[in-house]
Amino acid sequence: MSTSPQIKLRGLLEEFGVAMLVTRGADGNLRGRPMALAEVEADGQLWFASDRHSGKVEELSKDNHVVVTMQSGSKFVSLSGNATTVDDRAKIALIWKPAFKVWFPGGKDDPNLILIRVEGHAGEYWDNSGTSGVKYLIEAGKALITGTRPNLEGDAKVHGKVEI
């Protein structure tokens, strides 16, 4: 039974604990920051905890288009969408993690704590782990020998593009 690209992408998103959140600065340049994932919802929305006075919150108030990237040794995800800040104490309480206390010493009631919600519009993933990694190595070997590119098209376990 094959997995749909949407299900595969959601599963990969849930495997990561940290992502790079890329925003656009006032000077027009892109800026990426590592962010701990607070929650991945079933529909693919991502939640991050942030300081309400941070540069990224200021940048999002001017341009809410973002890219979120995640990477491990053999798995890669890119998600583009829109980010909004959410000041919802009940939601903060639901997704609070003790590790966040490093950045928010006042805990979940810290007045500087605000959430960033990313609603993805399009995502892409590459998964070269497990048997997918073996398939990739075989295809890469064939490509080296024949002078062509690896043929991984149509295998949603290895690569997929998703409109959300």
PEWOKA-V571621 format. One record per run of one state. SS is the DSSP state (alpha for helix, beta for strand, coil for the rest). FROM is the first residue (numbers start at 1). TO is the last residue. If there is no record, write none. Layout:
ss: {SS	SS}
from: {FROM	FROM}
to: {TO	TO}
This chain:
ss: {coil	alpha	coil	beta	coil	beta	coil	beta	coil	alpha	coil	beta	coil	beta	coil	alpha	coil	alpha	coil	alpha	coil	beta	coil	alpha	coil	beta	coil}
from: {1	5	16	18	25	30	41	46	52	55	63	65	72	75	87	89	96	98	103	107	110	113	128	130	147	159	164}
to: {4	15	17	24	29	40	45	51	54	62	64	71	74	86	88	95	97	102	106	109	112	127	129	146	158	163	164}
